[in-house]
Amino acid sequence: NLLVRAYMLREYDEPKDFESFLYVSQVLQAEGIKIGAEHFRRIMPRNMGSLYWQANDVWPVASWSGMDYFGRWKALMYYTKRFYAPALISPHVDDEGNLQVYAVSDSPNAKKARISLALMDFGGKTLNSREIDITLEPLRGKSYFSQPAREFLSGADDKNAFLLAELKVDGKAVSQNEYFFRPFKELSLAQPEITPEIAPVSEGFKITLSTDKLARAVYLSGFTEGFFSDNYFNLIPGRKAEIVFRTSAKMSAEEFRQRLKIRSLVDAF
């Protein structure tokens, strides 16, 4: 725990309690492996793949695993779906201070695609935007946009702004990524008001979430039986997120609503 805490305090403030420490530690692990995995994908074909240690646990223990002993997904497993997607958009700022926006494709075929970039404040206002039509090159990573980060920020406060990057093929977003210009503990994030809408579906329940302010690493919980189709994601103001909770347990929509717990990173401090 001391080692986990030492790494945690590089990016985050001290969590307010032990439950919050566990939550933030999962986000810390997922964000760290995301950085490494996306780097290895950006340099394709110099590097053509990566594996992380480890997938699951064989007994209840604190470990590097993406799933616990019972098969329940930690934050890392949800992140994995995104950073190992067949087509990936991956923005980062290089050592020279340039914002580089890479697109990566595991397909053997070239594809027409579009990159959408939006610099937004945490209230959802768009401060700067770009649309770039590209040919997504097969089996490689490539930077399709480069600009000094200071110029792209256009005077915006980097403590209250983030880059929303999307890769679209045939008009459909196949990859979405958010880039923050400061460590989490330096960001001016306010408490978001996250609103859920619950609807029964054949698999269980559909949850539609909206927020008035950016919500980082939104975590849904409250159930021991069932599976959330997505979790630990950033919720963008003005955009709704739809998640399905798959369960065989019998309960009413109102009971589900009462048991559902929703938190984001600001709740941990």
C-alpha positions in Angstrom: 0.0 0.0 0.0 2.9 2.4 0.7 4.3 1.8 -2.8 0.8 2.3 -4.4 0.4 5.5 -2.3 3.8 6.8 -3.4 2.9 6.5 -7.1 -0.6 7.8 -6.4 0.5 11.0 -4.9 2.4 12.0 -8.0 -0.8 12.5 -9.8 -3.5 12.7 -7.2 -4.1 14.3 -3.7 -4.5 12.0 -0.7 -7.8 10.2 -1.0 -10.3 11.0 1.9 -10.8 7.4 3.1 -9.8 3.8 2.4 -12.7 3.1 0.0 -11.6 6.1 -2.1 -8.0 4.9 -1.9 -9.0 1.6 -3.5 -11.0 3.4 -6.2 -8.2 5.8 -7.1 -5.6 3.0 -7.1 -7.6 1.2 -9.8 -7.7 4.4 -11.9 -4.0 4.9 -11.3 -3.2 1.4 -12.5 -5.4 1.7 -15.6 -4.1 5.2 -16.5 -0.5 4.0 -16.2 -0.9 0.9 -18.4 -2.9 3.0 -20.8 0.1 5.3 -21.2 2.5 2.4 -21.9 0.1 0.5 -24.2 -0.7 3.5 -26.3 3.0 4.3 -26.7 3.8 0.9 -28.0 0.9 1.2 -30.5 1.9 4.6 -31.7 5.3 3.4 -32.7 4.0 0.6 -35.0 5.6 -1.0 -37.0 8.7 -0.6 -34.9 6.7 -2.4 -32.3 3.8 -4.6 -33.3 2.2 -5.6 -30.0 2.2 -5.7 -26.2 0.9 -7.7 -23.3 0.5 -6.5 -19.8 0.8 -8.4 -16.6 -1.7 -9.7 -15.5 -5.3 -10.6 -16.6 -6.7 -12.2 -13.4 -6.0 -13.5 -9.9 -6.0 -17.1 -8.7 -6.7 -16.1 -5.1 -8.0 -12.9 -3.3 -5.0 -10.6 -3.2 -3.8 -7.1 -4.1 -2.1 -7.4 -7.5 -1.6 -6.0 -11.0 -4.6 -8.0 -12.3 -7.3 -6.5 -14.5 -9.9 -8.8 -12.9 -10.3 -10.0 -9.3 -10.6 -13.6 -8.1 -14.3 -13.6 -8.8 -13.9 -12.4 -12.3 -15.2 -8.9 -11.6 -13.6 -6.3 -13.9 -11.4 -3.6 -12.4 -10.8 -0.3 -14.1 -8.0 -1.7 -16.2 -10.2 -4.2 -18.0 -12.6 -1.4 -19.1 -9.6 0.8 -20.2 -8.2 -2.2 -22.1 -11.3 -2.3 -24.4 -10.4 1.3 -25.4 -6.6 1.3 -25.7 -6.5 -2.1 -27.5 -9.4 -1.3 -29.9 -8.6 -2.2 -33.5 -8.4 1.5 -34.5 -7.2 3.9 -31.9 -6.8 7.7 -31.6 -4.0 8.6 -29.2 -3.1 12.3 -28.5 -0.1 13.3 -26.4 2.4 16.1 -25.9 5.9 15.2 -26.9 9.2 16.3 -25.3 9.3 19.4 -27.4 5.9 20.6 -26.2 4.1 19.7 -29.4 0.6 18.2 -29.4 0.7 15.1 -31.5 -2.4 13.3 -32.5 -1.8 9.7 -33.6 -4.1 7.3 -35.2 -3.3 3.6 -35.1 -4.8 0.8 -37.2 -4.5 -3.0 -36.8 -6.3 -3.5 -40.2 -4.3 -4.7 -43.2 -6.3 -2.4 -45.4 -6.2 1.4 -45.7 -9.4 3.2 -44.7 -10.8 6.7 -45.2 -11.3 8.3 -41.8 -11.8 11.6 -40.1 -10.1 13.0 -36.9 -12.2 15.4 -34.9 -10.4 17.5 -32.3 -12.2 19.7 -29.7 -10.5 21.8 -27.0 -13.2 22.1 -24.3 -13.4 23.6 -20.9 -14.8 21.5 -18.0 -18.2 23.0 -18.5 -18.4 21.6 -22.0 -17.7 24.8 -24.0 -15.7 24.3 -27.2 -12.7 26.6 -27.2 -11.0 25.4 -30.4 -11.7 22.6 -32.9 -10.3 20.9 -36.0 -11.6 18.4 -38.5 -9.0 16.4 -40.5 -9.8 13.9 -43.2 -7.1 11.2 -43.4 -6.3 7.9 -45.0 -5.8 5.6 -42.0 -2.6 3.7 -43.0 -2.7 -0.1 -42.4 -0.8 -1.8 -39.6 0.9 1.3 -38.3 0.7 4.3 -36.0 1.2 7.8 -37.4 0.8 11.4 -36.3 -1.8 13.1 -38.4 -1.8 16.4 -36.6 1.0 18.3 -34.9 1.0 21.8 -33.3 2.7 23.4 -30.3 0.4 22.7 -27.4 0.5 26.4 -26.4 -0.8 27.4 -29.8 -3.6 24.8 -29.7 -4.6 26.0 -26.3 -5.0 29.5 -27.8 -4.7 31.2 -24.4 -7.1 28.8 -22.6 -6.4 27.8 -19.0 -4.8 24.4 -19.2 -6.1 23.7 -15.7 -9.6 24.0 -17.0 -9.4 22.5 -20.4 -9.0 19.2 -22.1 -8.7 17.7 -25.6 -11.5 15.5 -26.8 -10.2 13.5 -29.8 -12.3 11.2 -31.9 -11.5 8.9 -34.8 -14.5 8.4 -37.2 -14.9 5.8 -40.0 -17.9 6.1 -42.2 -19.2 8.8 -39.9 -19.1 6.6 -36.8 -16.7 7.1 -33.9 -14.6 4.0 -33.6 -12.2 5.5 -30.9 -12.5 8.4 -28.5 -9.7 9.7 -26.2 -9.4 12.6 -23.8 -6.1 14.3 -23.1 -5.4 16.5 -20.1 -2.6 19.0 -20.0 -1.9 18.7 -16.3 -1.9 16.0 -13.6 -5.2 15.4 -12.0 -4.3 17.1 -8.8 -3.6 20.4 -10.7 -6.9 20.5 -12.6 -9.7 22.9 -11.6 -12.4 20.3 -11.6 -15.7 21.1 -9.9 -18.3 18.7 -8.5 -20.4 17.4 -11.4 -24.1 16.7 -11.2 -24.5 13.4 -12.9 -28.1 12.5 -13.9 -29.1 8.9 -14.5 -32.1 7.7 -16.5 -33.0 4.1 -15.9 -34.9 1.9 -18.4 -35.5 -1.9 -18.1 -34.2 -3.9 -21.1 -34.2 -7.6 -21.9 -30.6 -8.0 -20.5 -31.3 -6.0 -17.3 -31.2 -2.2 -17.2 -30.1 0.6 -19.5 -28.5 3.6 -17.7 -28.3 6.8 -19.7 -26.0 9.3 -17.9 -25.6 13.1 -18.5 -23.6 15.7 -16.6 -23.4 19.5 -16.2 -19.6 19.4 -15.8 -16.8 17.1 -16.9 -16.8 13.9 -14.7 -13.6 11.9 -14.6 -13.5 8.1 -14.3 -17.2 7.7 -13.6 -17.7 4.5 -11.6 -21.0 2.7 -11.4 -21.5 0.1 -8.6 -23.9 -1.1 -6.0 -24.5 -4.7 -7.2 -22.7 -8.0 -6.5 -24.4 -9.9 -9.3 -24.3 -8.5 -12.8 -22.0 -6.7 -15.3 -21.8 -3.1 -16.5 -21.0 -2.8 -20.2 -18.8 0.2 -19.5 -17.3 1.8 -16.5 -14.5 4.1 -15.3 -15.1 6.5 -18.3 -15.0 10.2 -18.7 -18.5 11.8 -19.0 -18.5 14.9 -21.2 -21.0 17.7 -20.7 -23.5 17.8 -23.5 -23.0 14.2 -24.4 -24.9 11.2 -23.0 -23.4 7.9 -22.2 -25.5 4.7 -22.4 -24.5 1.7 -20.3 -26.2 -1.6 -20.0 -26.2 -3.5 -16.7 -26.6 -7.2 -17.5 -28.1 -9.2 -14.7 -30.4 -12.1 -14.1 -31.5 -10.7 -10.7 -35.1 -9.7 -10.5 -35.8 -6.1 -9.4 -37.8 -3.1 -10.4 -36.4 -0.1 -12.1 -37.0 1.9 -8.9 -35.1 -0.6 -6.8 -32.3 -0.6 -9.3 -32.2 3.2 -9.2 -32.0 3.2 -5.4 -29.2 0.7 -5.3 -27.1 2.3 -8.1 -24.1 4.2 -6.9 -22.3 6.7 -9.1 -19.1 8.4 -8.3 -16.4 10.3 -10.1 -12.8 11.2 -9.2 -13.6 14.4 -7.4 -15.7 12.4 -4.9 -12.5 10.6 -3.7 -10.9 13.7 -2.2 
